[in-house]
Amino acid sequence: MEYEFRVIVEKVSVASQEVVKRDTVKIYDIRPPKSIIELGLRHEEQISLLTKVQNVLLAEQSALIDCGYDTCPNCGQKLKRNGFLQSNFHAVFSDHKLRIQKHRCNNPECNWQSTPTTTTVFGTDIHPDLAKLQCEQGALFSYREAQSNLEKINCSGRRINNHTRIKSLTNQVGARFSQETLREPSVQECAAPATELIVQVDGGHIPVKEKGKRSFEALSAIAYQPTNIEQVDQHHRQITNKTCVVSAIDDRLETIKSFVLNAAYKQGMTARTRITGLADGANNCWSVLRSLESHCQDLECILDWFHIAKKLENVKNALGEAFGESLNSVKWSVWHGEAQAALTKLRLIQDNVSDDVQQAKMQGLHDYLKHNLAYLINYEQRKSSGKVYTSQVAESHIDSLINARHKRQRKMQWTREGAHNVLQIRAKMVSQEWSKQWQDTVLDTLINAA
Ligand SMILES: [Zn+2]
């Protein structure tokens, strides 16, 4: 005996359980699967079935849409039905046409007519779930890659997923997040008062490929309580609760300073909090950290060991084996808080280097340490007392924030503003705030953009 498989949708009275309408959405053959490919429905068929089921549901729902008026908004007279208006609705995986009831004023003198569309009723014709996907794709990939990824997920190209639309939405959502991050957080948004807080500030460059233009700088910061550092395994740690912020705006650090202050508040900073500030040694990073000083009990700024080690490694590679031993000795001195001794050792090595490039590398390292003398501590001691001396979680480093999105694209011409906006979404993802906050912000953006 042969059978077929019908997908039927029914409209049923809740009270009596009587079926008032029945539609056969799709009929499938039931055949023995010859291979795994024939097991169940294929990707494209799943999307197609979903679209058909949604169409039936939407037809029922659009008949119930309340356009918001019982009488004529013009003269107050009774309204009569006046046919239907078709309008677009873009759901997460499918596009639909809604039929919405039109009305006309009964008063012949007035003649008012309604023209209801998805957008006039809801403020937008895009479901926020779709907008969320677009933002996530736009934040992680180039806009053209995002379009292509969404086409793959969807099994077809949709005009709503065009790269220019993804770009525009991502930008607007990012700009909105930027505005929100400038606002001092409410008590509810803040963690319980923290006795100690770590704030890391990091700078990096976003490349601009346009001729005659240089790259521009972005700064990122992350704030967290040391008690939220969790050891995953011997070599990896994670921070269970953190606030990450980033700015590419050129405004003498004003934006990033507000962002960092609000990030510290979110992590529980009060006038009694002791803050440890970690930075890579650039002046603007220290300047951002120093701006927290008047808001907390005290601020200790430390040159991030991660960056010292990286710089030393870099010089070691440039100078080769012969200087390995002596550079290790420099590292030992810095690690044990003997900065002056380290500088003297560096000078001695420099005297034995003849190559110009190597000379420059040595000078660079010397100047770097000398410039940051005030921020060099006894790292050995700090480590043995269990305190933070190096930045944690690489994902919050500006390089990973930027790399994940900006450096991959060779041809993209970034504006500061465009980069700043995209980075806001990435910062929200790193802070693990995106999943909680996307809905309000995306919906606000959709409604206000329409
Ligand atoms: Zn009227």
Residues whose N, C-alpha, C, O or C-beta is under 5 A from the ligand:
A	BS01	ZN	C72 N74 C75 G76 Q77 C105 N107 C110 N111 W112
